[in-house]
């Protein structure tokens, strides 16, 4: 397993790949003033540009949908990659060799090996495509044509053909400079009696790509009766191919899945092709294994855990298909999306359905009609004899926990009533109460476990910085003079830390009246303070973003880091005015608090407490007057 990428190398990648160059590959940018660029946001629909890029800071932020971050965050969001996948892709673009930690192996060798294996698959995929035009591959072209796929369809999905000889691909890859060890390690070749031979021979070939579009494996379909191998043969497990972590068609479907908040899970390669050609471009399939937890992680990243998203499973109506559907339901609660099942008439798969009834029938198939939990309930209930009290009771015992797991609590009561009808139990309230009790117990168990602890970001944590009560905070009132000044001060601390250092680092989070601003102030403190940003602002901003406890705070940091200032001249005088106003309001609030406390106590206040409070008020009033008279010099 690959280790953690070296922090210095991550920084080198961030510095080497300009954010404006990366973003420009996806949208048009134009001058926005102040050194920033703007364009139409790629993450939501908009008519006027609210998406801004700051090349000098290496950040982007959309003032419409609040997405924001650095170059790595942008590529992760738009191409739906993991952090390590993104860094590796950008490093390859910049020509940077990455070092890995905590892996227990030679990092440069491991990274070099991955590059070689991916390149071998890329060359192999092209080889197979070229072979599909050969006379020998007539049987493969006939197979595709009989299933409704022409030459253009084969080219779109990269379908190819592996020659029937022993070592056609092996010799071809040797000629391209790949070693026998690399061919065996990649899974493209296997050991023979006289050396490596082709793993795939005389078969129709489907390239299997990861989410970034790199070919990492193949699925091979038997064509001839004299082939004694399995009907479908897949690439063996390798360092770049894990069948439980890949989905066929994900490279073609990912953008439409994210855009439509819908994914269609089918069972085979030809089913994916049929769906895409019928206009269902969100279809994907597993590769020789059941749909499981790692596949869910891929889809959740694309669906953004959107509660309105839908995942539709298509399975044959036979016993094997029903078993697969129930297996998928076991992982249903790992989705934020709603899950459904679609079974074609006459138990046809999407490929057969398209041949028999056309594209429209395929599109109709995946319109969700049966929630997966309802299908699961009917399968459970169908196993019991409902003519007897014992059978109805046993069915209820198994089915009630299923209903209690339904995410939408408003639907839970209605489904419980439906369950009572399925079971033939006239006392529907008995079933509703049973389900409600199970759901309540599940919630209580979850509360007892408690929320997951956020990871520590490390770094100095000044004692005057207290965690704000709310980090997702109420809407900010930008008409409030206090909020406007706090916002300007935070923008200075993030964009021009030299103008407010070292004074800013003595300010506590409680000096910011808006909880979201207090959260940003705490992030700055955890990143080492504004003074750490004086020599290297870009790296300092990365550390502030890393310290953010959640996406809400992280997005506010990027917003403040790219937003223009309200003042015409941004200099020490302007910065001093913001520092003084924030501190002065904090001092005035403290004076009011102490005086209010004394007023409430009245004559009941103890003499010692009264004297201490009056002294504190006098000191604060003197400090406030000094701030008014001397400005930033009094800080």
N, C-alpha and C positions, 0 to 999 in steps of 0.2 A: 504494500500500500504506500502511495506517495506521501512524503512528509510535507511539513509546512514550508511554504516558500519564504526564503530569507527576507527579512524586513527591508534591508538595504536594497535588495533587488526589486522589491515592490515599489520603493521610492524611485529607483532609477527608471522603472517603466513609466510611472506617472510623469516624471520630468521629461522623458524622451519622446512621448507621444502627445503632441499638442491637442488639447480638447477640441479646438475649433476645426482642426483637420479631420478628426474622427467624426464629429457631429455633421460636418459638411458632406459626409458620405451618405447621410440619410435625409437631409433637408437643406434648403437654401438659406443662407445666412446673409444678413445685411447690417450695415452700421447702425448701432443704437445709441451712439454717443458715450462719452466717458470711458472709451476703450472697450466697451461691450458690443456684442453682436446680438441680433435677434432674428427669430424666424417663427414659423408655425409649429406648435408643439407636436411631436410625434406620438405623445402618449394620450392625447385627447383631441376631439374635434374642436376647432376654433376658426373663426373668420379673420380675426386680427391677431397679429403675433404678440404673444405674452411670454414666449420662451426666450430666455436670455442666456448668453454664454459669455463668461469672463475669461479670455485667454490668459491674462496676466496671473489670475488666481487658480486657473485650472478647474473652474467650477461651472455648472449650469444650474438654472433654476427656472421653473415655470410658475409665473404668478397666477396662472389660471387653475391648474390642477395640483400645484404645490410639489410636484416631483422635482428632485434636485440631487446634486452630488458632484463627484469628480468624474474623470474620464472612465475609470473602472466601473463606477456606478452606472454611467450612461450605457456602456456596452452590456453590462449585466441586465439592465432593464429592457433594452430594446431588442437584444438577441436572446434573452432568457437563458443566460449562462450562469454557472456558479462563479464564485470569486476566483478560484484557482484556474478554471477554464478561461476566464477573461484575461487574467494576468498572463497566462501562457500564450494566448492568441496575440495580445499586444506586444509581448516580449519578442515573439517571432517576427512581428512586423517591424520592430525596432532593431532587430538583430542582437538582442540581449540574451545571454545564456543565464538561465536561472539556477540558483542554488537552493537545495531543499534541506530542511532540518527535521530531526526526530524520526527519520525514516530508516536509519541503520544500513544505508547502502551508499554507493558512490553516486552522488547527485548528478554530476555531469554525464556519467554513463547512463543513468536511468532516464534523464531528460533526452539524451541523444537517442536512446533506444525507442522512446515513444515517437519521436520525429520520424525515425526510420520505418517503424511499423505502419504509421499513418501513411507515409509516402508509398510504401509497398502496396497498401490497399488501394491507394489512388491509382497507381499504375496498373494494378490487377483489374480494377473496375473498367478502365479504359480498354484493356486487352479483351475482356469479356464482351464489351459492347461491340468492338470491331469484329469479333468472332461470330456474332449473331447474324452477320451478313454472309457468312461462308456457306458453301453448298451443304456441308455436314449439318449445319444448324437448321435445315429446312424443317425438321421435326419440331424444333423449338418455336419457329415462326408459326407453324401450323397450330401448335398448342395455344399460342396467344390469340391467333385469329379466331379459333373456335370459341374463345371466351370473350370475344368482342374487342380485342386490343389490336390496333393497327401499329404501323411502324412509328408513327408520331407518339403514340402512347408509350411504347417501349422506350423510346428515346427520352421522354419526359421523366420516366422513373428510373432510367439508367439500367434497364433490364439487358442482360447479356447472355452469353452461352460459353460454357467451359468445354473445350474439345475432349473427345473420348480417349485420346492417347494418354500414356502414363505421365508424361512430364512436359507437356507443351508450355504451361505457365511457368513451371520451375526453370526451364531453360531460358525463357523470355526474361524473367526477373534476374537471373544470373547475368544475362547480357546487359541489364541495366545497372549492374554493380552491386546487387544485393547478395549477401553471403548465405550459405546453406543454413547457418544458425539463425539468421534473421527470418528466413523463409519458414523454418520449423516453428520458431517462436511466434510468428504472426498467425499461424494456423492455416496459411495458404498452401503449405506443403506438409507432408508427413514422411516419416522414415519408411523407406523401402529396403529390399534386400541388397540393393546396390547403390543406395543413397536416397536422397529426397525424391519423392514423387508427388504429383498433384493430389491434393485432398479432394477436389471437386472435378469429376470427369463425366462428360456427356450429359450435362444437366443445364437447365435454365437457371440463370443466376440473378438474384435481386440484391443490390448493394444495400447494406444497413448502415445508416449514418447516425451520428450523435446529434445533439441539438445545434451544434455549431456548423453542421453540414459536412463534417469530415467522415469519410467512409471508414468504419472500424470493424466490419464483418460482412458476411454474406449468408443468404438463405438460398439453398439449391434444391430444385424440384426434379424428381426422377422423371425421365421421358421414355425410357425403353424397358421392355419386359425382361431383358437379360441383365438389367441392373439389379443386383441382389441387395442393395442398400435400402435404407428407409425411404419413404415417400418424400419427406423433406429432411435435408441434412443442413445443419447450421454450423457456422464457425465455432470451434471449441472455445472454452473460456481462456482469455488471454489478458495481458495487462491493460489492453485498450478495449476489450470486448467482454462485457458481463451481461449475459442475456436477461438478467433480472433488472438491469439498469438501462436498457435501450428499448425504444419503441419504433417500430418500422413506420416511416412516413413522418416522423416528428419534425425533421428538417424542413419538409414541405408544408406541414400543417401549423407550425408553431405560431406564426403571425396571425393567421385567421382564428386559431383557438383563442389567442389573447384578445383579439379584436371583437369576436363574437361572444366571448365568455361561454363557449360550448365546445365539448370534445366528444367525438363518436369513436367508441372502441369496438373494433371488429376483430375477426379471428384469423384472417390470413392476408398474405400479400396481394392476391388478386382481388380480395374484398376491398382493400385500401384503394387499389387502382380504380375499381368500379365506382366506389363512392366519390373519389376525386373527379373522375370524368363525368359523373352525374351532377356535379356541383356541390357535393358535400366535401369541401376542402379541409374540414377539421378532423377527418378520419385518420386513425392510427391503429396499429396492431402490435401485440406482443410477439416475441421471436422465439417460438418453441418452448414457451413456459407460461404458467398461469399469471394473470394480472395480479400484481402484489404491491407491497408497501413502497418499494423503490420506484415503481411506475407512478404511484400516486404522488410521490414527491415531485416528479417531473411535471405532472399535470397541475399540481397546486401552484407551482412557480409560474406557469403560463396563465392560469386562471386567476392568479393574485388573491386566492382565498375569497373570492367574491361570492357572497351568499346567494346572489341571484344567478350564478353560473350553473350550467347543466352538464352532466356527464351521462351519455347514453350508451349503454352496452347492447350490442346486437349478438344474439346467440341462436344457434339452431334450437328448434323446439324439442329435439330428442333428449334422451336421458343424459347424454354427455353435456349437451348445451345447458340443461337445467342445473346440472351439477356445477358447471362453470359459473353460472349466474349466482348461485348461492355462495360460491367461494368468493366472488366479487363482493357480495353483500357483507361478508364478514369484515371487510375493510371499509365499509361505507362511511362509518363515523370518522374516518381520517380525512374525509373531504369536508370542506365548507360548502361545496357545491351540492345541489340536489342531484340525485342519481336516479336513472330510469332504465328500463329494459325495453327493447324492441325485438319482437320475433316476427319474421316474415311469414306470410301465408304459405302453407304447404312445406314449412320448415326449410325454405330456401335461404341460402346465404346471399349477401348483397350482389356477388358476382353472378350467380344463377338468376337472381331476381331481375337484374339489369338485362340479361340475355332474353329472359322470357317475357318481361313486361315493360322494359325500357327505363330510361333515366328517371322519369317522373315517379315511378313505383319505388325506386330507391330513395328518392327525396321524401316520399310519403312515409316510408318505413321508419325513418329516424326522427319523425316528429314525435316527441315524447308523449306517450299516453298512459303508460303503466309505471308508477313509481317502483323502484327496486324493492322497497320495504313491503309494498303490497304483494308483489310477486313472491317474495320470501314467505309472507304470511300464508298465502294460498298453498304454497308447497308444504309448509309445516302442518297446516290444518288438514290437508289431504292425506296425511299419513295416519290419521286416527279415525276410529269408529265413532262418529258423532251421534249415533243412535243410542249410545249408552252414557249415563252420567259420568262413569269413570273415564270414558274416551274424551268427553267434552272437557272434563277437569284436567286431564293430562295435556290436551291440546292447549288449553289456556295457560298452563304452567310454562309451556315452551314458547308460546306466542306473545304473552304479555310483556316479557323483557324486551322483545323486538320493538313493540309499540312504544315502550318507555324510552327507547333510545332515539326516537325521532327528534331531530334537532329543533324543528319548529314547534314550540309548545302550543301554539294556537291550533295546530293541526292534530295534536296528540289526542284531545278529547274526541274529535270527529272520527279518527281512525279506531279509537277504542270502541266507539259505538258500532263501527263497521265490523270489528272483530267479534263483538257480541252477536251480530247478525250471522256472520260466517259460522259461528259455533252453535247457533241455535239457542243461545242463552237469553231468555226473555227479560231477566233482570239486568238491563244494560248498565245501571248505576253500579252494580257489583263489579262489573268488568272495568268501568271507568275508574272506580276507587282503587282497584287492584293495580292498574297501570300507574295511576298517580302516586301510589305508595312506593312502587318500585323506582319511579323517576326521582322521587324525593330522597330516597335512600342513596341513589347514585349521586345526586347533587351533594348530599351531606358527606359522602365519602370523598368526593372531590375537594370540598372545602376543608376537610380535615387534613388532606395532604398538603394543602396550601399552594400558593402560586410559586412557580419556578423562580429561583433567585437569579437576578440579572448578573452577568459576569462583571467582575471588577475590572475597571479600565486602568487601574494603577495611577501613578503620578501623585504629586503633592495635593493634599486636600486641606486648604487653610481652614482653621477652626471657625472663622467668621462666616463661612459659606454653609448655609443650612439648606437641606433639600426642600424645595418648594412643595406646598401641599398638592398642587396639581401641575402636571407637565403637559397635559393635552389642552388644558386651560380654556377659559371662556373666550369669546370673540374679543379681539382687541379693539378698543375705542381710540382710533387714530385722531379723533378730534380732541381728545384729552391732552392738555399741555404736558402733563406728567408722562403719559405714554409716548408722546412724540419725542420728548427729550431722551427718555430711556432708550428708545429705538435708535436715535441718532448716536448715542453713546456706544451702544453695542455695535453698530455699524463701524464706528471708528475703531473700536477694540479689535474687530475682525479684519477690517480692510486696511487700516492705517495705525497699527498698534504703537508705532513709535510716537505718535502725537499724544497718546493718553498714558503712556508708561513713564514711571512706575506707579503713578497715582491710582490708576484704575484697579490694580491688583489688590488694593486695600479696601475696595468696596465689597460689601457683603451682598449675598443674594437677596436679603431682606430689604435692601435699599431700592429694589425694583418692584414696583407695585403690581405689575402685570405678571401673573404666575408663569406664562410662557417665556417672558423676558428673564425672570429669575432662573428658569431652567437653563437658558442659554448662558447666563452668567456663571452658573455652576459648571457647565461644560468647559468654559474657558479656564476656570480654576483647575479642573481636573486635567486639562491639557498642559498645565504648568504656568498658566497666567499669560496675560497679553504681552508681557515683557519677553517671553520666549519667542514671540512672533516677530520681534524687531529684526533679527538677522535673516530669518527665512520665513516669510509669510505663508508661502504655499504649503510647506510641511506642517507649519503650525495649524493651518486650517484643517488639514487632514486629521491632526490629533484632536482638534475640537469636535469634528464630525464623528470620530471614533468614540468619543466620550459621551455622545448623545444616547440617552436611555431608550429612545424609541424613534420611529420614523417621523412622528409629529415634530419633535424637537429638532431632529436632523434636517427636516425640510425647512424649518424656520432659520436654522443656521445658514443654509445655502441661500435662502432668500435675503437675509441681512448681509451676506457676504458679496452679493452682486448688485444690490439695490443702490441707486444713485443717492447722493446726499441732498438735503434741502438747501444747504448754504451755497452761496456762489463761490466763496473762497474757503477752501478747506485747509486750515493751517492751525498753528498752535493756539491762536486766539479763539478760533471757533471751537476747537477741542476743549479748551479751558472753560468756555461758557457752558458746554454740555456737562462737564464734570461738576462744575459749581452748582448748576441747577438741580441735578440729581441728588447731590449731597445735601444741598440746602433744603430741599423738600423732605428728605429723610430726617434731617435735624428738626424741622418744624413739626413733623408728625410725632417725633419722640417727645417734644415739649408738650404737645397737645395731649398725648397719652398720659404723661405724668401728671399734668395739671388736672385732667379729667378724673384720674384715679383719686387724687386728693379731694376733689370736689365730691365724689361719691362717698368717700369715707367721712367727710365732715369733721365733726368734733371727736369722732371715734379713733382718729389716727394717733398712733403712738408718737411721743415726742421725738424719739430717735429717728423713726421713719420719716417724720415730717421734716426734720432738719436735713436728712440725707436727700430727700426728694427736692427740697427747695434749693439745695446746693447744686444738684444735678441740673435743675432748670436754669439756674444762674449761669453755670458753665456752658450749657447748650446755647443760651441766648447770646453770650459773648462770642461763641464760635460762629453763630449765625450772622451776627453783626460784622464779624471779620470777613466772612465770605462775601457779604454784600459790599463791603468797603474795598476789599483787596482782591476779590476774585480768586483765581487759581493759586495765587501766592499764599493764600490762607490754608490750602489743603494740607 
